[in-house]
Amino acid sequence: MKFTGHGGMAFAAIAIAAAAWGTSARAVEVIELRTAAQQATAPKFVAADGAATGLCIDIHRAIEKQDPGLRITGDQQWRPLPRLEAELRSGALDIGCGFMRTREREADLSYAEPALFAVSYHLVARSDDPVDVVSWDDVRNLGDKGTILAIHGFGQVARLRELGGLAVDSGATDAATNLRKLLAGRGRFYYHRSPGIAAEIRKAGLDGKVRVLPAMMDTQRFYLVAGRHLAASTMTRLNRALAQLDASGELKRLFGKWYEEVPLEAPLPKVALARR
């Protein structure tokens, strides 16, 4: 298109400016992904000076940096995990960070790939209890004297029920309550992830009163999940961002930053999972 004279030059300038504005508007257009911080899930989400920090907060910011067209909001608002899951299913929230894969969740949530991190699971017993188990069959053989305490609404509860034949009490909503129930004899074991369990024992002031059994009872990967209402194109972008963060070593670096517990939490020999 040809422009002549002062009027034409002015019109051209306006046209160029409009085109530039349109390009800029498209460049800064972002997709908002609503989420929430999960209560009682440190170090995934950690309350610090009134703010939510932790591994998942760092992962959210890393995703945004990797794909500036994605903006994750709401991760300074706290939710108990069952409510967060319900809001993902209803469409009130879009994504959740650090979810174990279970059959129930797979039915109505989408899992982004690759996994964010993996942890192992151990049983905790009272220090004065001589019990020693190396498999789920050992626990089953204890019958009603082998009750396992777990946190209500968490993925490991569904996992324990999937294994079958285990007595599970998931009435408590946090680790400290379960550890106190364990100490009071209201369960034989408490089931928790490692890294993570040593910090919960210290926080509850129970060092020396309970012990982590050495057998690794399970290993699980944790994922970013999304409600089924989320557009397929947005899931593709999340998968791409996570793949790039995984390939660069950033996911591993962030995991190491927040899960630094050890020698107690060093890798231990894995036992085969006996299923029924």
Long-range contacts (C-beta under 8 A, 24 or more apart in sequence): 29-69, 30-68, 30-69, 30-70, 30-71, 31-69, 31-70, 31-71, 31-234, 31-237, 32-71, 32-73, 32-94, 33-70, 33-71, 33-72, 33-73, 33-94, 33-95, 33-230, 33-234, 34-73, 34-74, 34-92, 34-93, 34-94, 34-95, 35-60, 35-72, 35-73, 35-74, 35-75, 35-93, 35-94, 35-95, 35-96, 35-97, 36-74, 36-75, 36-77, 36-78, 36-79, 36-84, 36-87, 36-93, 36-96, 37-75, 37-76, 37-77, 37-78, 37-79, 38-78, 38-79, 38-80, 38-81, 38-84, 38-96, 38-97, 38-98, 39-78, 39-79, 39-80, 39-81, 39-174, 40-80, 40-81, 40-151, 40-173, 40-174, 40-175, 41-81, 41-98, 42-196, 42-199, 43-196, 43-199, 43-258, 43-259, 44-97, 44-98, 44-258, 45-75, 45-78, 46-258, 47-78, 51-76, 52-76, 52-78, 54-258, 55-98, 55-117, 55-254, 55-255, 55-257, 55-258, 55-259, 56-97, 56-98, 58-254, 58-257, 58-258, 59-97, 59-116, 59-224, 59-245, 59-251, 59-254, 60-97, 62-245, 62-250, 62-251, 62-254, 63-238, 63-241, 63-242, 63-245, 66-241, 66-244, 66-245, 67-237, 67-240, 67-241, 69-237, 70-234, 70-237, 70-238, 70-241, 80-153, 80-173, 81-153, 81-154, 82-152, 82-153, 85-109, 85-153, 88-225, 88-226, 88-227, 89-227, 89-228, 90-227, 91-227, 91-229, 93-227, 94-226, 94-227, 94-229, 94-230, 95-224, 95-225, 95-226, 95-227, 95-230, 95-238, 96-224, 96-225, 96-226, 97-224, 98-222, 98-223, 98-224, 99-155, 99-222, 99-223, 99-224, 99-225, 100-154, 100-155, 100-156, 100-158, 100-159, 100-220, 100-221, 100-222, 100-223, 101-155, 101-220, 101-221, 101-223, 102-155, 102-158, 102-159, 102-162, 103-158, 103-162, 104-158, 105-155, 105-158, 105-225, 108-228, 109-225, 109-226, 109-227, 109-228, 110-225, 110-226, 110-227, 110-228, 110-230, 110-235, 111-223, 111-224, 111-225, 112-223, 112-224, 112-225, 112-226, 112-235, 112-238, 112-239, 112-242, 113-223, 113-239, 113-242, 113-243, 114-242, 114-243, 114-246, 114-251, 115-221, 115-222, 115-223, 116-221, 116-222, 116-223, 116-224, 116-242, 116-251, 116-255, 117-221, 117-222, 117-251, 117-255, 117-259, 118-219, 118-220, 118-221, 118-222, 119-193, 119-194, 119-195, 119-196, 119-219, 119-220, 119-222, 119-259, 120-193, 120-194, 120-216, 120-217, 120-218, 120-219, 120-267, 120-268, 120-270, 121-156, 121-191, 121-192, 121-193, 121-194, 121-216, 121-217, 121-218, 121-219, 121-220, 122-191, 122-192, 122-193, 122-194, 122-197, 122-212, 122-213, 122-214, 122-215, 122-216, 122-217, 122-268, 123-148, 123-189, 123-190, 123-191, 123-212, 123-213, 123-215, 123-217, 124-179, 124-182, 124-189, 124-190, 124-191, 124-192, 124-197, 124-201, 124-210, 124-211, 124-212, 124-213, 125-182, 125-188, 125-189, 125-210, 125-211, 125-213, 126-182, 126-183, 126-185, 126-209, 126-210, 126-211, 127-208, 127-209, 127-210, 127-211, 129-188, 131-188, 131-189, 131-213, 132-213, 133-213, 133-215, 134-215, 134-271, 135-215, 135-271, 135-272, 135-273, 135-274, 136-163, 136-165, 136-166, 136-217, 136-273, 136-274, 136-275, 137-274, 139-166, 139-189, 140-165, 140-166, 140-276, 142-188, 143-167, 145-188, 146-188, 146-189, 147-187, 147-188, 147-189, 148-187, 148-188, 148-189, 148-190, 148-191, 149-178, 149-181, 149-182, 149-186, 149-187, 149-189, 149-190, 149-191, 150-178, 150-190, 150-191, 151-175, 151-178, 155-220, 156-191, 156-192, 156-193, 156-220, 159-218, 159-220, 160-191, 163-273, 163-275, 163-276, 164-275, 164-276, 165-276, 175-200, 175-203, 175-204, 176-200, 176-203, 176-204, 179-204, 179-206, 179-210, 180-204, 182-210, 183-209, 183-210, 189-213, 191-217, 193-220, 194-261, 194-265, 195-259, 195-260, 195-261, 195-262, 195-265, 196-259, 196-261, 196-265, 197-265, 198-261, 198-264, 198-265, 199-261, 212-264, 214-268, 214-269, 215-268, 215-269, 215-271, 216-267, 216-268, 216-269, 216-270, 216-271, 217-271, 217-273, 218-273, 219-270
